[in-house]
């Protein structure tokens, strides 16, 4: 286990996080409450959908061979033998020269292999005159076309979308086994930090990092509890012990370095945590740390806003997504072109850049944000691009993969 000797690269750091963090558990929920939940295990169809061969249109079910010569000039006369509507359990049959009136969704009568759309026939009493062909399979939705019994309809680790919920309903599911959502305790440290909503004394600042991290947790529907703790080792120790007792994961914000008032690491060591790593070769966010305390993952994030968010997105978020059972543990990505040259800090580091996107057909351009206000840049960022280790410059016009933040 890495004990902080030297600095890890980002890929090794994330691999260690994923190695140590298991999903938090499983629970069964009604299908109606399953959207956005993460499937715990592969789900298979319990029934065929549709359960019978069904008509895709209002028209006439018949034998395709009977109308293979039909045309407007030489219509084919056929005897009408009843009506089949959607949901009817009657099993009708067609003999040669016969047709059955069918409505959309209705069961296809036995021996019929096609449906002639009603606009291609004229009804005259108990007869129809067909003036167009209907080849085998025309306007017929075959049994099991949408899902076949036993077919996998949702893979474990996939988040349920509204469309997938509908597919599961068609496949016979009324409840699904999903991963439990992790709860996250977020602790902001520092005498200068004030919880949003409280009076702001002169010389202090609101805990914007706390609000940002909480918003990201809510985006993924993790539970969260927030706390601000001053620069007091005793208070911080109590806060951390409460956090690991009540939550599935802990994020600390600030105090992650080794200065006089950077006490997070010292307090964690006193509490007996198993440090996996401290400091990663990324900029911003170098001071990020990760370890386990009483079986719960603890991510120590630096206090500077860009460092805080970068460390969360690149190191902590993959662990939280793993806890939630997701098979994909990183942000979604998209291909972009750099709008200008960008330069890294060092060939030994991965440098992350917040940027906004511009649609410039056929490309999305990535514009790095380098404003005076760090918080405003973060607020306006739509994507994050990386200058990876081994690269010092990415020229304007180069195509790169960026992480999508929206």
KOLMI-889890 format. One record per atom (N, C-alpha, C): x, y, z. Coordinates in pm, whole numbers, plus 50000, padded with zeros to 5 digits. Layout:
<nodes>
XYZ;...
</nodes>
This chain:
<nodes>
500844988150000;500005000050000;500885012550000;500565021749917;501305034249909;501165041950040;502295045950100;502265053250226;502805067450212;502615073350095;502965087350077;504415089550038;505155079050010;506525080749967;506505084249819;506845096849788;506745101349651;505315104749616;505115109349497;503785113449451;503295103749345;502035100249356;501415091349259;500975099249136;500895092249021;500215097748905;498725095848922;497945103248844;496485103048861;495895089248832;496395082248733;495835069148702;496075059348816;497255059648877;497535050748988;496685054449109;496505067349132;495685071849245;494245067049231;493665068849114;492285064549093;492165049449104;493145042249052;493115027649063;493115023249209;493885030049293;493915026649435;492585029849502;491965040949465;490655044249519;489645033249485;489585029549358;488615019549315;488895005849377;490155003149405;490524990449467;490014989549610;489975000949680;489635000849823;488165003449852;487425008949756;486055013249785;485055003349725;484264996549808;483224987549755;481874994849745;480924989449668;479554994649672;478984993549812;478065002449845;477585003049984;476504992650016;475844987049916;474804977249946;473764976749836;472714968849859;471654967149761;470294968149829;469294971849751;467914972349801;466964970649683;465764965749714;464764964149609;463784975749617;463534981949501;462624993449498;461554991149392;460364997049409;459344995949305;459845002349175;459424996749064;459855001948935;459505016748922;458365020848977;457935034848967;458865044449038;459725039349127;460655047849200;462115044849165;462325038549052;463665033649020;464455042748927;463835053148868;464575061448773;465775067848842;466895067748772;468195072748818;468895063348917;468215052748961;468905043149047;469815034348961;470755027749026;471755019748955;471445004948973;471274997948862;470924983748865;472034975748935;471634967549031;472624959949109;473134947749033;472244941048960;472624929148885;471904929248751;472434921548657;471804920848525;470324917048541;469484923948465;468044921048465;467664915048331;466874904248336;466454897248215;464944897748201;464494897048078;463054897648051;462364885448110;461254888148177;460444877448236;459354872648140;459064880848039;458024877647941;458484882247803;457794877447701;457994882947567;457174895647553;457714905347480;456954917347450;457194921047303;456124921547222;454754918047258;454644902947283;453574899347355;453394885247390;452784877047277;452314883847172;451764877347053;452224885046931;452084878946814;452264886546691;451134896846683;451484909546664;450484920246672;450514929046550;449374935346523;449274944246407;449844957946440;450614963346346;451174976646360;450234987446309;449144983446244;448234993246184;446794988146190;445864997446176;444494993546146;444454988446002;443814977045981;443754971645845;443124957945842;443664949345757;443084936045736;444184925645738;444054916245832;445004905145838;444604894645737;445584889745664;445284880345555;446524872145522;446334863345424;447464855845372;448064863745257;449364866645269;449994875245168;449854869445028;449824856245018;449734850144885;448434853644815;447374856244896;446064859144836;446024872544764;446914881744800;446864895144738;448134898144659;448874887944623;450134890544555;449954896344415;448724895144360;448474900844227;447554912944233;447194917544354;446234928544368;446824941644319;445984949644254;446364962944207;445104971344195;445224984644181;444024992944165;443204988844044;443894984143939;443184980243819;442544966343834;443134957743916;442604944343932;442544940844081;441594946944156;441464943944299;441074929444321;441434924644440;441124910844480;440024911344584;438974903844559;437854903344652;438094892444756;437844895944887;438054886444996;436894887345094;436614875945157;435524875345253;436024879945390;435274888945454;435634894145586;435114884745694;436034880645786;435684870745888;435924876246028;435234886946068;435294891646205;436284902746229;436424906146359;437244917546403;438144913046518;439404917446515;440354914946624;440864928446674;440614931146803;441064943746864;442174940946965;442924951346998;444004950047095;443454944947228;444114935147285;443684929747413;442694918447405;442124916047289;441154905247275;441844891747288;441204882747360;441764869347377;441224859547274;440304863947189;439784855247085;440884851846985;440944839146947;441924834946849;441194831946719;441234841446627;440574839846498;441534833046400;440924827946291;441714821446188;441284826846053;442224826745959;441844830445822;442134818545730;441174815845647;441344805545544;441724812445414;442154805145314;442444811445185;441254819545135;441514831645088;440474840445037;439724848045145;440184847245271;439534854145381;440474864645443;439844874445512;440584884745584;439864887645715;440604892245814;440034896445942;440374911145964;439354918745999;439584932846033;440404933246164;441574940146162;442414941246282;442664955946312;442734959046441;443084972446486;444524972246538;445114983946548;446514984946592;446684978146727;447684969446737;447964962246861;447234949146874;446324946146781;445544933846790;446384921646755;445974910246810;446614897546779;446394894046632;447434889446566;447304884946427;446614871346425;445554869946347;444834857046342;445744845746293;445374833846332;446134822146290;446094820846138;447214817146081;447434815145937;447594828145860;447334839945920;447614852645853;449094855845869;449684861645765;451104865045773;451384879545733;450314887545714;450504901545675;449254909445711;449434922645721;448294931645742;448294941745629;447184942245559;446994952145452;446414964745515;447124976045500;446614988545556;445244991645500;444394997645588;443004999845547;442865009145427;443875017445402;443765026445287;443925019245154;444335006345161;444494998645039;443364988545018;442244991145084;441094981945068;439794989845080;438754984645014;437414990445023;436484979545077;435734982945181;434824973145239;433454974345175;432894963145140;431544962545083;430784951345154;430084955245262;429354945345340;430304935845408;430154922745380;431044912945441;432184909045347;432464918145253;433564915945159;434504928145163;435774926045127;436684937345101;437294935244964;437614946344903;438364945844778;439744951744805;440744943144793;442124947244818;442764951444686;443354963544685;443984968144560;445474971344580;446094964044670;447554965244685;448074952144744;449354949744724;449964937644779;450314939944926;450514928944999;451024929345136;451924917245152;453224919445138;454164908345142;454244902445283;454764890445298;454844884045430;455534893245531;454914894545648;455474902845755;455064917345750;454354921545645;453954935645632;453054939745749;453464950245821;452694956245931;452434946546046;453334936746061;453214927146170;454404928846265;454094931246393;455124931746497;455204917746557;456324911146533;456454897246574;456574895946727;456054885346779;456164882246922;457624883146967;457854890347078;459214891547133;460104901247059;459544909446969;460374918946894;461044928946987;460314934447083;460894944347175;461824937547276;461344927247341;462184919247430;461724904747424;462694895847433;462404881547435;462624876347576;461814867247617;461954861547751;463364856147769;463984859947882;465354855747909;466414865347858;466044874747772;467014884147716;467434894347822;468724897847826;469174908147920;468664921747872;467974928647961;467424941747925;468104953247999;468824950448107;469564960948178;470764954548245;471944960048219;473164954548276;473384960148416;473944952048504;474314956748636;475284968448625;475084978548710;475934990348707;475405001548621;474284999248551;473725009648464;472685017748538;472735030948521;471725039548581;470455038948498;469325038148566;468035036448497;467515049748446;467325050548316;466715062148252;465205059848240;464425070148212;462985067948192;462695057748084;463435058047973;463205048347867;463495034147911;464555032547991;464905019148037;463885014048138;463325023148219;462255019148311;461075013648231;460725020348122;459635015548037;459925001947978;461164999647936;461534986747880;461434975747986;461834978948110;461734969148217;460274965648246;459414975648238;457984972948257;457474963348151;457864965948024;457454957047915;457994942947934;459164942047999;459794929048019;459264921748141;458284927648210;457614920548318;458074924048458;458924934248472;459434937848604;458554948548669;458244946548795;457514956748873;458364962248986;459494955849014;460444960549114;461834956349069;462844963649111;464214960649067;465164961449186;466204953249179;467254953549278;468284963949234;468504973949319;469404984849285;470454986449395;471524993549361;472524996949462;471985007949552;472275006749680;471935017449772;472775029749739;472205041349767;472935053749741;473825057149860;475095060249834;475975063749946;475575077050009;475795078050139;475655090850208;477045096450231;477205109350215;478515115750219;478515126750325;479455126050417;479655136750514;480715146150458;480395159050450;481315168950396;481675178650508;482955179150540;483435187450651;484375198150597;483975210750610;484855221950574;485595226350698;486905228450686;487725231950802;488265246250789;488515252250903;489135265550905;488355275550988;489065283351070;488415293751151;487795304651067;488265305950943;487785316850857;486515313150780;486075300650790;484985295750706;483665296550782;482625301350712;481295302850770;480295295050686;479395287850753;478365280350683;477405289950612;477105287950484;476165296750414;474845297850489;474315310050495;473065312650565;473265319050700;474485318650753;474765324750882;475405338550861;475365347250961;475995360450947;477475359050913;477995368250833;479385367750789;480195378550859;480965374950962;481825384851028;482905389850934;483405401550961;484475407350880;485705398350884;486315396550768;487525388550760;487275373750736;486015369750734;485705355650710;485065353950572;484815341650531;484215339050401;483295327150410;482305327150323;481375316050320;482025303650259;481555292150303;482115279250262;481615275550122;482135282250022;481685279549884;482075265549841;483255260649885;483635246849851;482595236949902;482125239350024;481135230650084;479875230049998;479425241949952;478225242549870;478435235549736;479615237349678;479895231049548;479935215849561;480625210849662;480705196349681;479325190449710;478545197549791;477185192949820;476345192349694;476495202449606;475735202549481;476125190849392;477405187449387;477815175949307;477255162949365;477225161849495;476635149849556;475155148949524;474465160249529;473035160249497;472805157049350;473735161149264;473585158149122;473515143149100;474315135649174;474295121049161;473365114449262;472595122849334;471585118149429;472175110449545;473395114249585;473965109049708;473365116849824;473165110249937;472795117550056;473995125550106;473775136750173;474895144750222;474525151750352;475535153150437;475405161250557;476605170450563;476385183150603;477415193550595;477785198350734;479075201750749;479545206850877;480755215750854;480845226350932;482015235050933;482695233651068;484015231151067;484775229151190;485955238751189;486175245651301;487315254751310;488635247351324;489705255251339;491045249451348;491315244651490;490565234451528;490685228751662;490775213651648;491895207551684;492065193051664;490995184851733;490595188951852;489575181451923;488245181651852;487805193551808;486545194651736;486585186851605;487725187751537;487855180651409;487805165551432;488445160851538;488415146651567;487005141651594;486245149151675;484855145551702;484035145651573;484265155651490;483505156651365;483795144751274;485055140651266;485405129351181;484845116251236;484855114651367;484295102451425;482795101751402;482095113151416;480655113251385;480415110051239;481255115751154;481065113951010;481175099350969;482185092451017;482345078450975;481295069551041;480725074151152;479665066251216;478335067751144;478105079451081;476805082451023;476765081750871;477905082450803;477925083250657;478735071750598;478575069950467;479315059450396;480665064150346;480835077450333;482105083150286;482235097050346;483485101750355;483755114850415;484615122950319;484245135450301;485065145250229;485455156050328;486755159050337;487175170750412;487645181250313;487375193750345;487715204850256;488595214650330;489855215650288;490815224550352;491665217250454;492795223450487;493675217750589;494355204950547;494505202750417;495035189950369;496545190250347;497185201750369;498625202950346;499365200450476;500515206350495;501335203650614;501695216250689;500895226950673;501165239350744;500795238650891;501045249650961;500785249851105;499335246851138;498405251651055;496985249551083;496355239050991;497185232350914;496685221550830;496735208550910;495665206250985;495695195551084;494915183051045;494305182950927;493455171650891;494235158550894;495405158350833;496195146050829;496615141650969;497035151351052;497475147751186;496345141751268;495145147551255;494005142351330;493615128551279;493625126751149;493305113551095;494305103051141;495585106651145;496595097351193;496305093651338;495925103651419;495635100851560;494435091651575;493455092851483;492265084451488;492515070451433;493695068451374;494065055051329;493645051551187;493525061751101;493135058550964;494255051450890;493915043950787;494895037350700;495085046150577;496155053450578;496415062350465;496835054150343;496165056550233;496515049950107;497465058650027;497165071550018;498105080949956;497785095050002;498795103549989;498645117850016;499515125149916;498875133149834;499475141049726;499565132849597;499135139149490;499085132949358;499665142949258;500275137849153;500895146649054;499845152848960;498995161249016;498015168548937;498045183148978;497685191548885;497555205648915;496295211048848;495465218248920;495525220049066;495035207449137;495225207149269;494705195949348;495755186749405;497035190549397;498135181949439;497965176249580;497415183849673;497405179849814;496355169249848;495595164449752;494535154849779;495085142149845;494305136849939;494685124450004;493505115050012;493805102350038;492755092250048;493185081350145;492235076750226;492505065750316;491205060150371;491305050550461;490145043950519;490145046150670;489005050050724;488845051950868;487625043950912;487885033750996;486825024951045;485995019150929;486715015450822;486075009150708;485415018550611;485505031650635;484865041550548;485925049550472;485705052150343;486675060150267;486635074750309;487815080650324;487945094750358;488825101350252;488295111850190;489025119450089;489345133150148;490625136450152;491035149450206;491335158650087;490525168950073;490635177949959;491265191150001;492125196849918;492715209849951;491645220749953;492005232250013;491015242750035;490845252749923;491875254849840;491715264249729;490635259549635;489695268049595;488545263349515;488905255149391;489835259649303;490135251149187;490755237749227;491635238049328;492255225649375;491205216549437;490305222449514;489255214849580;488385207649480;487895214949379;486995208849282;487725198749194;488955201949153;489705192649068;489975179649143;490395180749269;490655168749347;489385160549365;488265167349385;487005160049399;486655152749269;486665159949157;486225154049031;487135142648985;488445144249004;489375134548947;489695123049041;489565124949173;489965114649268;488795109549352;488045118949413;486985114649505;485745109749432;485315116749328;484085112949259;484135098649205;485245094049146;485265079949103;484985070349218;485495073449337;485225064749451;483765064949492;483155076649491;481745077549527;480865070549424;481225071849297;480465064849193;480625049749207;481815045249245;482005030849272;481115026549389;481045034949494;480175031649607;478715030449564;478305038649469;476905038449424;476615026949329;477655019149295;477465007449210;477575009849062;477925021949023;477975024948879;479155017948813;478915012848693;479995006448618;480935016948560;480395028848531;481235039848483;481545048848601;482825050248633;483205057648752;483935070648720;483705075848601;484325088548564;483275097448499;483605110048484;482705119348417;482535115348271;481395118648209;481245116248065;482245124747987;482615119947871;483625126947791;483095130347653;483765139747588;483435143547451;484695148347383;484705147747251;485865151847173;485755166747142;486835174247167;486835188747144;488135192547075;488125204647020;489355210446965;489775222247051;491065223147076;491575234347153;491475247247072;490925257447134;490785270247066;492095277947061;493045274147147;494335281147153;495365271747213;496645275747204;497695267847265;497515267747417;497775256147479;497775255247625;499065248447669;499565252747785;500865248047832;500735242047971;501395230647992;501355223848120;502425228848214;502265225148340;503205229348443;504535222048430;504455209148400;505665200848394;505315188048319;506285182248250;505995169548181;505715158048278;506015159848406;505775149348505;504415150448571;503605160448531;502315163048596;501185162348495;499985159948547;498765161648468;498145174848509;497975183748413;497415196948440;495975197448388;495045201648474;493635202348436;493225216848411;492425218748308;491995232148267;490465232448262;489865242148330;488435244548315;488225252748188;487145249748116;486915257047992;485445257847955;485145266747865;483805267647808;483855262247666;482705258047615;482625251847483;481905260947385;482365260647263;481725268347155;481495258947037;480255258846987;479955250546871;480465257446747;481455251746682;482015257046558;482045245346461;480955243946384;480765232046300;482005228546221;482385215946217;481715204546281;482285201246419;482955211146483;483665208446607;483095216146724;483395211046843;483235218746965;484605224247000;484695237447016;485955243547055;486005244847206;487175241947263;487395243247406;488205256047431;487585265347504;488245277947538;488665277447685;489955277047715;490375276947856;489915289747926;489495288248051;489045299748130;490185304048221;490605316448204;491725321748284;491375335648335;490185336948389;489735349848438;490365353548570;490065365648617;490575370248746;489935362448860;488645359148844;487915352248950;487955337248930;488545330249026;488595315549018;487185309749027;486375315149118;485025309949136;484165312249013;484325323848949;483535326448829;483945316948717;485245314448703;485685304948601;485075291248626;485085286748751;484515273748783;483025273448757;482355284648786;480905285248765;480545284848618;481395290448533;481115291148390;481655279148313;482455270848379;483085259548309;482035249448264;482175244948142;481325234548087;482055221348070;483375222048075;484185210048052;485545211748118;486245200648133;487615200348186;488475192848086;489595198948047;490565192247960;491845190048038;492595180047999;493835176648069;495025177547975;496115182948028;497415181847963;498105170348035;498175158647975;498625146648047;500125146648072;500535137848161;501965135948185;502675132848054;503865138248043;504645136047922;504385146247813;503415155147835;503075165447736;503205179147803;503865188347737;503995201847794;503125212047722;502795209347596;501995218847518;501005211347430;499775216347428;498785211547331;498475223447241;498775222447112;498585233947024;497115236546994;496805248946965;495465252246920;495105244446796;493865239646789;493435231346677;493575216546700;494315212546805;494485198346835;493185192746893;492905180146861;491715173446913;492065166047041;491285168447145;491515161847274;490185156747329;490265148247428;489075143447499;488895151647625;487735157747641;487435165947759;486335159347841;486315162447969;485265157648057;484125167648057;482935162548045;481705170748032;481155173548171;480985186248207;480535190048340;479055193348348;478395195048235;477025200148238;476015188948263;
</nodes>
